[in-house]
Amino acid sequence: MRKCARIISVLVLGLVFAATAEAQQLRIGYVDMKKVLDNAPQVLAGRARLDQEFRARNDAIELDEVRANALEARLAQGDVSADGRVQLERDLREMRRNITRRKEDLRDELSFRRTEEVQSLEEQINVAVQEIAERNGYDLIVSSPVIYANPDLDITDMILEQLEVEFAADQLELGTP
């Protein structure tokens, strides 16, 4: 008899917990961070700033590549004396090494600066996600990478809209169109 009462108590308790869990459904959202980082106006503006910042160095490297190609073409013509050919080959090797080194330096510095830009925006993105979550009654927001998220849970566009509003407000404050 005691055993039967215990089983009934456990069943009733289980039903109470199930009903409580059912009444308290979690609202979950998903944010595709790659899409945010590819499309947020703050990120796009940062890329434009970096492009402007590094353009002169990139153009100088490209100009040196044109010069190196011209040296190669001159060598290929074969109208250079033996001594001149040795000097041109030496100059060309040095120029190619210099170009390669400068490209690597530029790539490393650009990568570092991009990382800095993204890190500086992480807080702003997190605040936007929190605002959307609170405003729309979300209990949990997960971000990519995830193995799978139902597209119905995707709130990425809402986040992007929030970031666009914030970007526009920042531009108005700065007096930039």
ABEGO torsion letter per residue (X at the ends): XAAAAAAAAAAAAAAAAAAAAAABBBBBBBBBAAAAAAABAAAAAAAAAAAAAAAAAAAAAAAAAAAAAAAAAAAAAGABBAAAAAAAAAAAAAAAAAAAAAAAAAAAAAAAAAAAAAAAAAAAAAAAAAAAAAAAGBABBBBOBBABBBAAABAAAAAAAAAAAAAAAAAAAAGBX
